[in-house]
Amino acid sequence: MNQEKLMIQRNRIRQLIEISNRHKNVLKWSPNESDAHIQMKLEICKSLRRRGIEFYTEAIFTNRISRADIVNADEGIIYEVYDTEKKESIEKKKLIYPLPIITVKANQEFKEALIL
């Protein structure tokens, strides 16, 4: 993707996120998240950063009914990390999130293939 198309893509994704929540390339987490959940988010963010991909964590969408663990702004993908979350909850997110979701189990060793 050329630089102009990349900037257009990033801007399109940024517009889906609440203005007050647009802190790019920053790892944010909730105190309710397990250490394994936070660690997996960190590993994903490190991988994205190494590849020069713009991302947002704990992104609240403008529809105000959903919050994503990580939004990959370059590819328009959401990474949802789970450990105790029920399958029904993940399926509901797939219906309400404005972008496709890749789910990643928290309690495993990180490999790039998990997010490709």
N, C-alpha and C positions, 0 to 999 in steps of 0.2 A: 504494500500500500504506500503510495507516495505521501509526502509530508502534508500536502493540502487536504487530501482525503482523510488522513489520520486526524488532523485537527478538527475537521467536520464531524468525524465519528466521535471523538472525545467530547466535543461540545454537545452533540445529540444525547449522549449518555449522561453527561453532567446535568442537562436540563431535566432529567428524570428524578434527580435527587434534590431534596430541600436545600435551599440556598444556605441556611444556617448549618448544614451538615456536609458541606462540600470541602472536606479537608483531604486533598489528594495525597497519596503515597504516605499515609500515616496509619499506623496500627492502633486501633481503638478496641477496647473490650469492656464487657460488663463484669461487675463483681460476682455475678451469678454464674459465670462460665467456669467450667472446670479447667484445671491446668492443662489437661490434654487438648481441650478445645482451643485454648489460647495458643498453645504451642503449635498446633496444626495451622492456625491462622497465620502465625508468625512465619512458618516455613513456606506457606503459599505466598505471602507478601514478599519474602526474600527472593523467591524464585521469579515473581513478576518484576520486581525491582531490578534484578540482575539482567533481565531481558529488556529493560527499558519500557515496560508496560505501565501505563497510568492506572491506579486503582484507588478505590474508596472502601473503607471498612465501616461496619455498623451504619451503612447508608440507609437513611430514611427516605423513602420515595415520596414524591409529591402527592400521591394518592393517600398518604398518611395511614395506610392500613398495613404496611409492611416495612420490614427492616432486614436488609441483607447482610450477611457476614462480610463478604467481599464482592465488590463489583469490579470486573475487569473492563475498563473503559475503552481499551483498544479493540477488543474482540466482542464486546457486548454480551458478556457472560457473567453470571453470578455463581460464586462458589459458596455453597452452604455446608458448613462443617456440622456434623452431628455426632453425638455419642449416646444419649439416652432418649433422644427425640423419637417419637412414634412415627411410623410410616405414613399414617393419615395426615400428620402435621406437615410432612415434606410434600405430600401430594397436594395439600391445600396451597402451599407456597407456590407450587408449579402453576397453579391456576391464577393466583393474584399478582405474582411478580411480573414486572413488565419486560423481563428478559429471560432467556433460557437458563436453566440451573444445572450445574454439575455438583453432585453431592460427594462429600469426602468424609469418611469415617475418621473421627478424632484419634482413636486408640490404635494407630498403626504407624509404621515408619513412613516418612514422607518420601515420595518419588515423583519426579516431574511428570511421569505418565498419569498420575492421579488427576492432573489438571489440564491435560492436553486433549 
